[in-house]
Amino acid sequence: MDRSVAGRPQTAGRMPPFGRLALPRLLSTGRRAVEAARPGLALLARRRRLRIALAAVVFALALLSAGWMLLRHSPLVAVQHVRVSGVHGPEARAIDAALTTAGRRMSTLDVRIGALRAAVAPFRVVRELHASASFPHGLRISVVEQLPVAALTVGSVRSAVAADGVVLGPALLRSSLPTLDGSFLPAPGGRLRSQAMLAPLAVLGAAPPSLARLVSRVFSGPKGLTVAMSSGLQAYFGDGSRPHAKWLSLARVLADSSSSGASYVDVRLPERPAAGFPAGTAPPSSGAASEASSTAEPAAGGESTVQALAAGLARNNPSTGSSPGGATSTSPSGAGSSSSSSEPSSTGGGEGSETGREESQRPSPERGG
């Protein structure tokens, strides 16, 4: 009996042999595809979580920024107490009021230095501002001023001028300001550029207060830059170099009682100052020196006055420690003995006759000095 199936007819509804074999293959292929796609699906899931985390961080930052903006302008940190320091002169109250008003519009978390500068822009005496907040309601403002040091006169027009050449205007003029003659006067707020004007202003700006109030005029004379005191004494500075050292040298000479009655003091060489006396006037003797010391301009304080001036000048200009040091190490008697070599000789009356008397300005040992 032939058992082959080749000749047998296929019965309906019955799956061929190759169909039974294809289904497992399809299932196996599907499983492999799923296994291959699983890392990608996991990556997509991780990236989705990452996107959610980033969105949460951005949302949190937005909330923090909004909270910070609300806090820095809230009454919890609003400025309520403003302390202003460093203001002097006739405009002090107005400057204080302007800064206080501007400061109370801020908070301690939002101090705007530009707004403070704008508030004092009309006041040319203000050169610089420093502000620091004190949490939660305090604000400290330090003002650096450029005070007038001279009254610049051009024709019939006068204006106050600062040491750096800034024209402050006539509103800051005072009767105690020394006079400085010029040929050009910029508008208030402008700046002088001429060295002939800047040199005397630099000298006046370096003057210690105890001597600055005694200055009546600054001009250019035969001995260069000359400072005239209200008592008639003239101080020869020569130029604007080493002003602190020259002021200290001048203070030492004037603090010595033997310089009482001098008509001029030459400090062009601060280490070797020279004092001169008018014709027919001799330096005070040792007996009269003690009486004259009470009437000499800054001599009342003696050596303590000089030390105070030296300390003040050192604070104002720390870099000149070596320059004033030369003048400090030279005693007034030494300055007097070297005056004949530091004072240029001249002929004729006036200063020529004064030069011959300089060597005797300090009492000699023979006279009991």
Stockholm file with secondary structure:
# STOCKHOLM 1.0

chainA/1-369         MDRSVAGRPQTAGRMPPFGRLALPRLLSTGRRAVEAARPGLALLARRRRLRIALAAVVFALALLSAGWMLLRHSPLVAVQHVRVSGVHGPEARAIDAALTTAGRRMSTLDVRIGALRAAVAPFRVVRELHASASFPHGLRISVVEQLPVAALTVGSVRSAVAADGVVLGPALLRSSLPTLDGSFLPAPGGRLRSQAMLAPLAVLGAAPPSLARLVSRVFSGPKGLTVAMSSGLQAYFGDGSRPHAKWLSLARVLADSSSSGASYVDVRLPERPAAGFPAGTAPPSSGAASEASSTAEPAAGGESTVQALAAGLARNNPSTGSSPGGATSTSPSGAGSSSSSSEPSSTGGGEGSETGREESQRPSPERGG
#=GR chainA/1-369 SS CCCCSTTSCCCTTCCCHHHHHHHHHHHHHHHHHHHHHHHHHHHHHHHHHHHHHHHHHHHHHHHHHHHHHHHHTSGGGBCCEEEEESCCSTTHHHHHHHHHHHHTTSBTTBCCHHHHHHHTTTCTTEEEEEEEEETTTEEEEEEEECCEEEEEEETTEEEEEETTSBEEEGGGCCTTSCEEECSCCCCTTCBCCCHHHHHHHHHHHTSCHHHHTTEEEEEEETTEEEEEETTSCEEEEESSSSHHHHHHHHHHHHHSGGGTTCSEEECSSTTSCEEECCTTCCCCCHHHHHHHHTTSTTGGGHHHHHHHHHHHHHHHCGGGSHHHHHHHHSCHHHHHHTHHHHSCCCCSSTHHHHHTTGGGSSCCGGGTC
#=GC SS_cons         CCCCSTTSCCCTTCCCHHHHHHHHHHHHHHHHHHHHHHHHHHHHHHHHHHHHHHHHHHHHHHHHHHHHHHHHTSGGGBCCEEEEESCCSTTHHHHHHHHHHHHTTSBTTBCCHHHHHHHTTTCTTEEEEEEEEETTTEEEEEEEECCEEEEEEETTEEEEEETTSBEEEGGGCCTTSCEEECSCCCCTTCBCCCHHHHHHHHHHHTSCHHHHTTEEEEEEETTEEEEEETTSCEEEEESSSSHHHHHHHHHHHHHSGGGTTCSEEECSSTTSCEEECCTTCCCCCHHHHHHHHTTSTTGGGHHHHHHHHHHHHHHHCGGGSHHHHHHHHSCHHHHHHTHHHHSCCCCSSTHHHHHTTGGGSSCCGGGTC
//
